[in-house]
Amino acid sequence: MGAATEMKPPPATSSLFDRSLSLSLFATPPRCLLLTVDTGHPSFDHSGPRLPPISSIRSFSLSVDRLMRSTKHLPVEVIGNILSHLGAARDVVVASATCRKWREACRNHLHTLSFESDDWPRDITTRQLEILITQTIFQTIGLQCLSIHMDSAHEFSAAPVIAWLMYTRETLRSLSYNVRTTPNVNILEKCGRQKLETLDLDHNSITGVEPSYQRFTCLKSLSLRHINISAFDLSLLLAACPRIESLTLDALEIVTSDSQSLMELSSQTLKCLYAKSVGVDKIILEADNLEILNLNALNLDFFELIGKGTLRHLKIDDVSVTHLDIGESMDHLEVVDVSNFLIVWPKFYHMISRASKLRRLRLWGVVFDDEDEIIDSESIAISFPQLKHLSLSYETRDGLLHYGLRGSSSLGNVAVLELGWTVISEHFGHWVFLDREFLTKLSGSSYQLRKAWERS
């Protein structure tokens, strides 16, 4: 580790890359670059060529020769910003090869690099990619955003990957990482205790979290996709992020010690949770400041949110849950979006009926078991006086659907109404064509009929 931290970039006179290797990888090197330039940089010299004004950001296509003439008077800081907005490392490499000034901008002022396996020729070898990425990263200083996403065809050696992480760790603010290595690289060990604010890990394995050492004091956003991790390590990792605000859990393989898997998470700063295809039976989330809760493709026995009633946005899609508890206080809830959900309406309605500030209610593709569970518009109007957007598409058994909008004239504040259906039956007219008084109140607003499978 000590040797890695002492790495220094090559001398300034070095080329950005070995042309004998790198240029041969481009079958047709681009002669045209599509750039987005913001001339609002404080050091921009307006005595030079006229580019778009400060108030506008325009895209324009320039040949390499014209590009050189047009950017002659631009400071290297601005050129570095331009290169950073190119995104793809392949384009950065080609653009920086045009002249010494652009190479200097790439070395000293480039802050963003993105390596995607699809950006390179299909016949490129893994070893060539390792060399290219290493040379490109090592020819920069002060890199802040690094994205490396390689498909399963490439499995890198651990040594160069560790070298990239160690070289950039002092300045890196954002890391998006999807690289298969042999052996596995412990990303938390390499990036802990640094200034990282955003971490996105994909197709990786996390074991043995040490909160006392692998602490992310600046991390605000954490995304874990296709990750193998134990429930205990996940709770430790969240505890190691004292400033985290956004957490994404997508297709996690959770390892638990008991037969009925339980995942317990706790954070005092978390504001947004997105959980999809997480392999557990029970989730208990303690988050006093949670504002957005998005549950997708989950099969749960139990979900409980313990907080202080700060939830503003609740979205549930394709979820099966026996017991759902999102707390008693609904004072700040503004959006409820439920779709593809077998719902026990009395319990769910009792849970959200205290949301007096609700502005949007969407029940799309939900299923009710009997007539007593059908929602009526009078209940909606009483419970949600500030409701502006109402979307309904639900099914019942024994053809009870036509009772769904009885008393619809009471929805005086609704500005947007969406109705959806899957099957046209004898109750279709009662469902779609509402009473005239209510439709008159919707004049100038939006009344949409949609098939239930055409989701917004």
Disulfide bonds with the S-S distance in Angstrom:
none
